[in-house]
Amino acid sequence: MNGRYVKSFWTCCAALSALVVVSVLVLPGELQAQKKKKKKEHSPEELTNFLLGPEESIWLVGAIGRIASDEEIADYLRLTSDDEAANFVEEFWARRRSTDSVWPADQPQGIFETRAREADRQFAEGARQGRRSDRGTIHILYGPPEEVKYEVGARPGHESVEVWVYPKDAEPGLDGQRPKRYYYFVRRGEYTVETAAPPRRRLRPGAFDR
């Protein structure tokens, strides 16, 4: 074989190997960035459409903001009338309608509405509806936890923590995701908010159930 062609062959091989290595190194980073982008959480202000009526303006706040896609959120925030919002909500649930059951209560919208009413009764705080609260959001998405515990701060000034425990094999929720094993909530002012897992040294050993 001609030496020039041999050299070209090995040059191509080296270039291809380098491309594979770069893909292996870069692609996971890109996928991770996309994954993080999908998990971005919006503040209530970012989910409020101030051009709509009182109830319609905050429709996205709470569990809906976790169920809706980024495109749906952007589309809703561009609406300028309550009639447009009503049509949007109807189409939103129609896209998620299941063929497994004909009963409205078993459809995603029926499940949402039932759990939202439960959340309003159980988790309303201050002027905030229970369905807009952090605990209400988790309740609506995944249903009631398997167990609820309270862990007391080990010292004065350390926050007491409410812990929700879900089964390891829990079914996906209304957002299509499986719930985390544990959710932690603390009291901040007049509201109970979700928080990261606290260091164990800040809690007394032995949580007690509700």
Secondary structure, 3 states (H helix, E strand, C coil): CCHHHHHHHHHHHHHHHHHHHHHHHHHHHHHHHHHHHHCCCCCCHHHCCCCCCHHHHCCCCCHHHHHCCHHHHHHHHCCCCHHHHHHHHHHHHHCCCCCCCCCHHHCHHHHHHHHHHHHHHHHCECCECHHHCHHHHHHHHHCCCCEEEEECECCCCCCCEEEEECCCCCCCCCCCCCCCCEEEEEEECCEEEEECCCCHHHECCCCEEC
